[in-house]
Amino acid sequence: MKTPPWDEIFTILNDFMGDYELPSVSLIGEESGTPYKILISTLISLRTRDEVTLAASRRLFEQADNARTMVTLSQKSIEELIYPCGFFRVKAENILKISHTIISKFGAEVPDRLEELLAFPGVGLKTANLVLSLGFGIPAICVDTHVHRIANRMGWIRTKKPDDSVGALEQVLPRKYWIPVNELLVLYGQQICTPRNPKCSLCSLAYCCSREGVEQSR
């Protein structure tokens, strides 16, 4: 495969992003986000719309924005604060478990090692890498369904599952783009490169896209 024009691609994506609001977890990060707040808001975001995630995270952080204050809340209180995010009961339970573990094992500070983050209940590779990248500034590729879909559709990689795409992208994507690729492709995937009938006629990346798997477009 011919090497994609990475600098051109990311210039286009950055220019496109200027017209839209950041994804919810990125906004939390900009609002003096700590690794803890990034971790918890990412948990809340799973299978939940951005606007719901942002509102739920802000409500919760008004009451508890670190592990020590979070464990003073009951699970019921957390459930009520993060409702109506998806699986709010399970998430509330995990938020408390994680907070207790952070206090007991890590001195109330979120660890910055992938293996330790993955040991938390409800935390997968996507969440862990987002905490590393947005919370600690450590180069890590966070792959969600948008990143996985677009990277394969563009022809950068050929993978079946999002977690498989992490390692594949690490092999081809310049390291300087590991952190921004998530929020840029999430937004582009929501607005242009949609799961069904992508807006190829409006896509500024069409000139270098393989259109893998695209059967119908607009």
C-alpha positions as CSV (number, residue, x, y, z in Angstrom):
1,M,0.0,0.0,0.0
2,K,1.2,3.5,-0.9
3,T,2.0,5.5,2.2
4,P,-1.0,7.8,2.9
5,P,-0.3,11.6,2.9
6,W,-0.5,11.8,6.7
7,D,0.3,15.5,7.1
8,E,-2.3,16.5,4.5
9,I,-4.9,14.2,6.0
10,F,-4.5,15.5,9.5
11,T,-4.5,19.1,8.3
12,I,-7.8,18.5,6.6
13,L,-9.2,16.8,9.7
14,N,-8.0,19.6,12.0
15,D,-9.6,22.2,9.7
16,F,-12.9,20.3,9.6
17,M,-12.9,20.0,13.4
18,G,-12.7,23.8,13.7
19,D,-16.4,24.1,12.9
20,Y,-17.6,21.6,15.5
21,E,-17.6,21.0,19.3
22,L,-15.1,18.5,20.7
23,P,-16.4,15.0,21.7
24,S,-17.6,14.9,25.3
25,V,-14.5,13.3,26.9
26,S,-12.2,15.7,25.1
27,L,-14.3,18.6,26.4
28,I,-14.0,17.2,29.9
29,G,-10.3,17.1,29.4
30,E,-10.2,20.7,28.3
31,E,-12.2,21.7,31.4
32,S,-9.2,21.2,33.7
33,G,-9.6,17.5,33.2
34,T,-7.6,15.2,35.5
35,P,-6.7,11.6,34.6
36,Y,-9.5,10.6,37.1
37,K,-12.1,12.7,35.4
38,I,-11.0,11.4,32.0
39,L,-11.3,7.8,33.3
40,I,-14.7,8.2,34.8
41,S,-16.2,10.3,31.9
42,T,-15.0,7.7,29.5
43,L,-16.7,4.9,31.4
44,I,-19.9,7.0,31.4
45,S,-19.5,7.5,27.6
46,L,-19.6,3.8,26.7
47,R,-22.7,3.2,24.6
48,T,-24.0,6.6,25.4
49,R,-24.6,9.7,23.3
50,D,-22.1,12.6,23.6
51,E,-24.6,15.1,25.0
52,V,-25.8,12.6,27.6
53,T,-22.2,11.8,28.6
54,L,-21.3,15.4,29.0
55,A,-24.3,16.3,31.1
56,A,-23.9,13.2,33.3
57,S,-20.2,13.7,33.8
58,R,-20.7,17.3,34.8
59,R,-23.4,16.5,37.3
60,L,-21.3,13.8,38.9
61,F,-18.1,15.9,39.1
62,E,-20.0,18.7,40.8
63,Q,-20.5,16.3,43.7
64,A,-17.2,14.3,43.4
65,D,-14.3,15.0,41.1
66,N,-11.7,12.7,42.7
67,A,-11.5,9.2,44.1
68,R,-11.6,10.2,47.8
69,T,-14.8,12.2,47.4
70,M,-16.4,9.7,45.0
71,V,-16.3,6.9,47.6
72,T,-18.3,9.1,50.0
73,L,-21.3,8.8,47.6
74,S,-23.6,5.8,47.6
75,Q,-24.1,3.7,44.5
76,K,-27.7,4.9,44.3
77,S,-26.5,8.5,44.3
78,I,-24.1,7.9,41.5
79,E,-26.8,6.1,39.5
80,E,-29.1,9.1,39.9
81,L,-26.3,11.5,38.9
82,I,-25.3,9.7,35.7
83,Y,-28.7,8.6,34.6
84,P,-29.8,8.3,31.7
85,C,-26.5,7.0,30.4
86,G,-26.5,3.4,29.2
87,F,-26.0,0.7,31.8
88,F,-26.0,3.4,34.5
89,R,-26.3,0.9,37.4
90,V,-23.3,-1.2,36.2
91,K,-21.3,1.9,35.6
92,A,-22.1,3.3,39.0
93,E,-21.0,0.1,40.6
94,N,-17.7,0.1,38.6
95,I,-17.1,3.8,39.4
96,L,-17.2,3.0,43.1
97,K,-15.0,-0.2,42.8
98,I,-12.4,1.7,40.7
99,S,-12.4,4.6,43.1
100,H,-11.8,2.3,46.1
101,T,-9.0,0.5,44.2
102,I,-7.3,3.8,43.2
103,I,-7.3,4.8,46.9
104,S,-6.1,1.5,48.3
105,K,-3.5,0.5,45.7
106,F,-2.4,3.8,44.1
107,G,-2.5,6.4,46.8
108,A,-5.7,8.0,45.3
109,E,-3.9,8.7,41.9
110,V,-4.9,7.1,38.6
111,P,-2.1,4.8,37.4
112,D,-0.4,5.6,34.1
113,R,0.3,2.0,33.1
114,L,-1.8,0.2,30.6
115,E,-1.8,-3.1,32.4
116,E,-3.0,-1.5,35.7
117,L,-5.8,0.4,33.9
118,L,-7.0,-2.7,32.1
119,A,-7.4,-4.4,35.5
120,F,-10.2,-2.0,36.5
121,P,-13.7,-3.4,36.0
122,G,-15.4,-2.1,32.9
123,V,-12.1,-0.7,31.4
124,G,-11.1,-2.0,28.0
125,L,-8.3,-1.0,25.7
126,K,-10.3,1.9,24.3
127,T,-10.8,3.5,27.7
128,A,-7.3,2.7,28.9
129,N,-5.7,4.3,25.9
130,L,-7.9,7.4,26.1
131,V,-6.8,7.9,29.8
132,L,-3.2,7.5,28.8
133,S,-3.4,9.9,25.9
134,L,-5.8,12.6,27.2
135,G,-5.1,12.2,30.9
136,F,-1.3,11.8,30.8
137,G,-0.2,12.9,27.3
138,I,1.3,9.5,26.7
139,P,1.1,8.5,23.0
140,A,-1.6,5.9,22.7
141,I,-4.1,5.2,20.0
142,C,-7.7,5.1,21.2
143,V,-9.8,3.1,18.7
144,D,-13.6,3.2,18.9
145,T,-16.0,2.2,16.2
146,H,-15.5,5.4,14.2
147,V,-11.7,5.1,14.2
148,H,-11.9,1.4,13.3
149,R,-14.4,2.0,10.5
150,I,-12.6,5.0,8.9
151,A,-9.1,3.5,9.1
152,N,-10.3,0.4,7.3
153,R,-12.5,2.3,4.8
154,M,-9.5,4.5,3.9
155,G,-7.4,1.5,3.3
156,W,-4.8,2.3,6.1
157,I,-5.3,-1.1,7.8
158,R,-7.3,-4.3,7.3
159,T,-8.8,-5.5,10.6
160,K,-11.9,-7.1,11.9
161,K,-12.3,-5.6,15.4
162,P,-11.5,-2.3,17.0
163,D,-9.0,-3.7,19.5
164,D,-7.1,-5.3,16.5
165,S,-6.9,-1.9,14.9
166,V,-4.8,-0.5,17.7
167,G,-1.7,-2.6,16.9
168,A,-2.3,-2.2,13.2
169,L,-2.5,1.6,13.4
170,E,0.6,1.6,15.5
171,Q,2.5,0.1,12.6
172,V,1.5,2.7,10.0
173,L,0.4,5.9,11.7
174,P,3.1,8.4,12.7
175,R,3.5,8.6,16.4
176,K,2.7,12.4,16.5
177,Y,-0.8,11.5,15.4
178,W,-1.5,8.8,17.9
179,I,-3.2,11.1,20.4
180,P,-5.3,13.3,18.1
181,V,-6.5,10.6,15.8
182,N,-9.4,9.6,18.0
183,E,-11.2,12.9,18.5
184,L,-10.6,13.8,14.9
185,L,-12.0,10.6,13.4
186,V,-14.8,10.4,15.9
187,L,-16.1,13.8,14.7
188,Y,-15.5,13.0,11.1
189,G,-17.3,9.7,11.5
190,Q,-20.3,11.4,13.1
191,Q,-20.6,14.1,10.4
192,I,-19.1,12.8,7.1
193,C,-17.8,9.2,7.1
194,T,-20.9,7.7,8.7
195,P,-21.5,4.0,9.2
196,R,-24.1,3.8,6.5
197,N,-24.2,5.8,3.3
198,P,-21.2,8.0,4.0
199,K,-21.2,11.5,2.5
200,C,-18.4,10.8,0.0
201,S,-19.5,13.7,-2.2
202,L,-18.7,16.1,0.7
203,C,-15.5,14.3,1.9
204,S,-12.3,16.2,1.5
205,L,-10.4,13.0,2.0
206,A,-12.0,11.2,-1.0
207,Y,-9.0,11.8,-3.1
208,C,-6.9,9.4,-1.0
209,C,-9.7,7.0,0.2
210,S,-9.9,3.4,-0.9
211,R,-13.6,3.3,-0.1
212,E,-13.2,-0.2,1.3
213,G,-16.6,-1.8,2.0
214,V,-18.6,1.2,0.8
215,E,-21.5,0.0,-1.3
216,Q,-23.7,3.1,-1.2
217,S,-22.8,6.7,-0.5
218,R,-24.2,10.2,-0.7
